[in-house]
Amino acid sequence: MNTEAELDDVLTRPRPVLVEFMRTVKSPLVILGAGGKMGPTLAVLARRAAEAAQHSLRVVAVSRFSDAYAKTALEKSGVETCEADLLERESYKRLPDAENIIYLVGLKFGTVQNPALTWAINTLVPAYAVERYPKARMVALSTGNVYPLVPVRSGGATEAHPLTPVGEYANAAVARERVFEYCAQKYGTSLTLLRLNYAVELRYGVLVDVARRVWTGETVDLASGYFNCIWQGDANEFIVRSLRIDAGAWNLTGPDVISVRNVAEQFGKLFSKEVRFINTESETTLLNNAARICKRLGPPPTSLQTMIDWIADWVRGGGRSLGKPTHYEVRDGKY
């Protein structure tokens, strides 16, 4: 992958299992909050899978679309767009009726500067969405930040782990889940919550953060020395396929507990650069155990080594970064 067009093609190329699945999805498929980092490629992936299945499925991407380029690119790919500010209750009247909803709305970064907005987006919008689609099948993206830091040796928090995180964003994310659950119980909505840690592609993600620090000679922080991640294309596929898994909470990430030190040293070898570290690995970190979803949907097909090799080529070749670091090293919950 040498260009962003080639990258987007890979991210939106459906596997046969998704093509077959799309035949079961009734039109339209509405994606709320489709203008963020994952939404555009998820929408195009769903559209390409439907086309491959010869299924006339309308895919409707809903967002404010502050990025006009994203809106135009979606429409060129056959995805319908609908401009709406989902914080405004009146805007939901413009949305099409649907039985299948994917919810990607959320706010994380900037919480320290504007906590009120974070809480509003993460609690009001879920209530409005379920109110608008009370009888739909809804898959809502959550985050692994709802868990506290756990011992590295534990293998990661399971879905049964208490939701007692640190920090205002993380607690707003717990509130988002609880509001969703309350509204789903009130209206009888079928709701699946996906706790994601961390999506990765070539322009952003924790692997990209580490790679770019090694490439530029910056220090790599080991305080949070372990993490999970999943290729964004795989995460998007799993989100769509989750329209047919059991309601409730599911962890969504790769199966591996990954060492920051080991990954940095691999990038160092690939770049022929010395790696400089600060701090040492703590006994606890943010980790998800994804065994349950891997058993249900199969393991993510893109391996850690493949992601490392792709990212190294991209960074070495001067590929663009989105400039949105994950701040994986943050341990006090302040984003």
Secondary structure, DSSP 8 states (H G I E B T S, - for coil): --SHHHHHHHHT---HHHHHHHTT--S-EEEETTTSSSHHHHHHHHHHHHHHTT----EEEEE--S-HHHHHHHHHTT-EEEE--TTSGGGGGGS---SEEEE-----TTTTT-HHHHHHHHHHHHHHHHHHSTTSEEEEEEEGGGS--EEGGGTSB-TTS----SSHHHHHHHHHHHHHHHHHHHHT-EEEEEEE--EE-SSSSHHHHHHHHHHHT-EEE-SS-EE--EEHHHHHHHHHHGGGS-SEEEEES-S--EEHHHHHHHHHHHHT---EEES---SEE--B--HHHHHHH---SS-HHHHHHHHHHHHHTT----S----TT--S---
